[in-house]
């Protein structure tokens, strides 16, 4: 019983610390008629690794998205994600979901 309890506690500790590494960034989202772009900035003094998605909803209703995965960002750098459409199907809204973590090996 004691072994099972220690195994469960160790498993919970290891899985919760793995998810605690990531934090939500505060992306700047720009919506234009032909594109939606999201910009993320690294304000820290060490590199971070980010991944995320940008979404854009059109006048006709469909939602388009673009994503980037595991982008290393040195201190003070920017990364962009852009989704675009044609001139006949304009965007009316957009949002982004970007998670980052410190690049500590």
N, C-alpha and C positions, 0 to 999 in steps of 0.2 A: 504494500500500500504506500509506504513511504517513497519507494522508487517511482511509482506511478505519479504521485503528487509532485515530486521534484522534476520529473520529465514534463509534466503539464506546465508547471511554472516556468521552466526553461524555454519551452516552446512558445509560450505567450510572450515572454520577454524578448526573445529573438525576433519574432514576427512583428511585434509592435515597434521595436526600434528601427526595423527596416523601413516601415511606412512613415515613421516620424522624421526621416531624413528629408522628405520632400516638403516644400512649402509653396503656397500659391504666390505667384508674382502678380504685379499690378500692371497688366499690359495697357498700352494706349491704343485704342481701336479707332480707325478712321474709316468712315463709310462714304464712298463716292458712288455716283450712278453706275460706273463700270467695274468697280473693285472695292473690296473690303480688305484692309491691311491691319495687322496687329504688330506692335513694336514692344519688345521687352528689353529692359536695360539692366546691366549688372552694376549696382552701386557699391558693391563690397570690394574689399582689398584683396580678395582671392578669387580664383576662377570658380564658376558655377556651371552646372550642366542642366540644360532646360529641354523640355519637350512639351508639345501642346498642339492645339487646334484653333483655327479661326473659322467662324461660320458667317455666312451671309444669306439673308432671306430676300428673295426677289418679289417683284410686284405680283407675279403670277402665283406665288406661294411656295415653290420649291426652295429648299435650303441647300446651299452648296457649302463644302468645307474643304480645307486644306490643312495639312499637318506637317510638323517637323519633329524629328526624334533625335534625342541625345546630341544636342548641339553644345559644344564646349564654348563657353563665353569667358574670355579673359576679363580682368578688372576694367571697368569703364567702357565695355563694349555693348553694342546693340545687336539684336537679331530681329528679322522681320518674317512674317508669314502673310502671304497674299492669296486671296481667292478672287477670281475675276469672271465676268460674264460678257455677253454680247450687248450691243447697243439697244436691242429690242426688249431685253429682259433686265430692267434696271434693279439694283439693290435698294431696298427700303430700310434695312436694318442689319446690324452685324454685332457679333460678340466674340470673345476669345476665352479659352481656358488653357492656361500655361502653368505648368508646375516646374519647379527648379530644385536643385539640391547642390550642396557644396561639393566640389571635386576633391575630396580628401581620399587618398588611397591608402 
